[in-house]
């Protein structure tokens, strides 16, 4: 089972600071043995802000595609200008499908 959540404060933050999104996942390091995916960025005070989070069952193109679509839907369709990820191929393919206008960059 996959679950995504965000709150009203995250929505407001994304409207202000959502030009660039860091899209990252942990690898089964929680009690549920599921990857935790975070959508984060920094604000103009260099503080970290969380736009949303998800627990997913599998790190597949299909799951990431679903997650990115749900994320955009929850943010009223606002597309980021750039998305930063690690070198995960499934994430890259999902970004290319759901956010073709966004520039994909790798975090090192």
GIRABEL-V350140 format. One record per run of one state. SS is the DSSP state (2 for helix, 1 for strand, 0 for the rest). FROM is the first residue (numbers start at 1). LEN is the number of residues. If there is no record, write none. Layout:
ss: <SS	SS>
from: <FROM	FROM>
len: <LEN	LEN>
This chain:
ss: <0	1	0	2	0	1	0	1	0	1	0	2	0	1	0	2	0	1	0>
from: <1	3	6	8	18	20	26	35	43	48	57	61	75	82	86	89	99	103	107>
len: <2	3	2	10	2	6	9	8	5	9	4	14	7	4	3	10	4	4	2>
